[in-house]
Amino acid sequence: MNADSHTIALLMADARLPSGGYAYSSGLEPALQGGLPPGEIGAFLRARARTTTIVDAATAVVALSAGRRGDAYGPIERAWAARTPSRAARNSSRELGRGLLRLATTLWPDSAPIAGLTRITGGWSRPVVLGAVAAHAGVDAESLVRIAVYDDMACAVAALLKLEPGDPIDGVRLVIDACAGVADFTPQLSALTSPEAIPASSAPQSEAWAEAHAVTNRRLFRA
């Protein structure tokens, strides 16, 4: 990556990015409301990293490949949706996607990879938009995998400080451990180029928690 690519990669992994991520907990609030003991949050994040997050990271990489080639993103979005059974989880990701796309189109209105996302109604998932931004910025596939995983874990831990207040240093440890748990998959995921190759790693309990959370009015976060 060149200097500009490194800068954009850092921005993409920054929780202060004005794309709406502060309103989400990466499934942690639904899990805690569903009965997850606080002492098992680390296990929850490690499991999420190997399931939901891996699907999103792979989707972003395939979208990156499509953006570089000028291919349509529709088949990638459909493949991601087929691997995300929870309607609530799909809706949340597309809300985040809209926020990220708004930011991207404002910053880079003439970008061909990003312009490819404006040709459909109904919204795009966050990983597809993330891949398109990476294609515009020249972010390499391995860096994109790490960004996608880190972003999901860091979002959860940022929410954790509001849901179960504690020492922020403990949250940093949770992020490091969860990211380390999927590091060995990075080369494999970064080599993906087709929607069919996106892994189908389901998390049925998390999906059930997400569905229950979507219909309650006692929550701090959207998801």
N, C-alpha and C positions, 0 to 999 in steps of 0.2 A: 504494500500500500504506500502511496505517496503521503506527503504531509497533510494535505487536505483530507484524504481518506482516513487517516488516523484521527483527525479532529472530529470528523463526522461519526466515526465509530465510537469515540468517547461520548459524544452528544447522545447517540442512540442508547447508550448504557447509563445515561444520567437520569435519575428519578425526577429531576427538576425540569425535564423536557416538557414543554406545555402541550401535551397530547392527551391528557386526562388520566394518566396512570395512577395518580394520587388517589383516585376514587375507587380503586380496586385493590383486592387483597390476594390475588392469585389463588383463590379458593380457600384461603385460610379461615376467613370469618365463617363461611358456610360449614367448614369442617368443625370448628369449635362450637358453633350453634348446634351442629348435628351430634355432638357428644364426644368429639376427640379430646382426650385428656391433654392439658397443657404440656405435661411431661413427654408427650409423644409428638410434639411439633417437629422436632428434628427428623423423626422417622417419616412423618407426613411429607415433608419437603423432599427428602431423598426419594420417596416413592413417586411424588409428583414429577420430579426431575426425570425419572426413568420412564414416565408414561406420557402424560399430557404435554410436558415441556419438550420431550423428544419429538413428538409429532409436530409441534409448532416449529421447532428448530429445523427439522427436515423440510417442512413446508416452505420456510423462508429461504432455504438453500435452493430448492427447486424453482422458486419464484425468482431468485437471483439469476439462475441460469436462463430462465425464460426472458427476463428483462435484458440480459446481455444479447440474446439472439433476436429480440424483437417479437417473440412469440406471445400468444394470447395467455392471459392469466386464468381464464375461466376454468379450464380443466384442473388446474391446481386448486382453485377454491373448492370445486366440487369434491376433489379427492380429500382435502382437509375436512370438509363438512361430513363426509362419509365416515371419517375416523374420529369425529367429535359427536357422539350420539346425543348429548344433552343439548336441548334447544336453548336452555339458559346459558350454557357455556358458549354456544355459537353466537348468541345475541351479544354477550359481553365482549367477546373477541371482536365482533364487527363494530361495536361502539368504540372500542379502542382503535380499531382500524380507521374509522372515520376521523378521529382526532389526529392520528398520525398523518393521514392523507391530507387533511386540512393544512397541517404544518408544512408538509412536503410541497404541496402545490403553491403555497405562499412563498416559500423560499426558492423553489426551483420551477417556476411556471413553464419553462421551455424544455424541461427534461423529457426525453422520449420514453424512458422506462416508466416514469411516474405518470406521464400522460396516458399510458396504456391502461391505467386504473380508472380513468374518468369515463370509460366507454360502456359502463354497465350501471344499472340501478339495483338497489338492494343492499349495497355495501360490500366491503371486502374485509376478510379477517385480518387481524393485526399481523400475523406472520407473512401473509402475502404482501401487504404494504411494506413491511420491514424488508422483505427481499427486493422489492422494487427500489426502495431507497438505497439499499446496498449496491444494486446494479448501477444506479446513477452515480454513486459516490466512489465506486471502484473498490469497495470493501471485499476482501477475499472470503471464500466460503468458510474456512476454518474460523476466522475471526467472527463471522456472522453467527456460527453455531454458538460460540462462547457468549456473544452478546445476547442471543435469544435466551440461553439458559440463565445467564446472570440476571437479566432483566426480570425474568419471572420470579426467581428466588429473592432478589432484592426487593421487589414489589411486595412480596409476602412478608418479609421481615420488617419493612417500613410500616406495614399495617399492624404487625405484631406489637409494636411499641404502644399502640393505642388500644389494642384488644387485651393484651396481657402485659402491662408495663413491667419492664425489668431493665437490666443493665444492657445498653446498646452493644457493648462488646460481645455479649453472648449472641446477639443477632448476627454480628459479623462472622462469628464462628459457624453459625448455622448455614450462612450463605456459602462459605468456603467449603464446608463439608458436602453440601448438596451438589455444588458445581464439580467438586473433585470426584463425586460418585459416578458422573457420566463422562468424565474426561476421556476415557478410553474409547468412547463411541465417536469422538469428534472426527477422526479421519474418515470413518465409514460414512457418517452423515454428510460431511462436506463433499463427498464424491457423487452425491445423488443429483440426477438431472431430469428425471421423469416423475410425473405424479404417481404412477403406479408403484414406484419404489418407496414412497413415503411409508414408514412403519405404521402399523395399526396397533398401538399400545394403549389399551383401554384402561380406565380407572373407574369401574362401576360405582363404588361407594362415593367417590368424589362427585361423580355425575349426579347421583341421587341427592347428595347434600346441596349441590348447586341448584337443582330443581326446587327443593324445599325452600332454599334461601330466596329464590326469585319471587316468591309469593308472600314473604313476610314483610311487615313494615317495621320490624324491630332490628335494624341493622345500621351499621356505620358506613358500609361500603356497598357498592353496586354488586360486587361478586367476590 
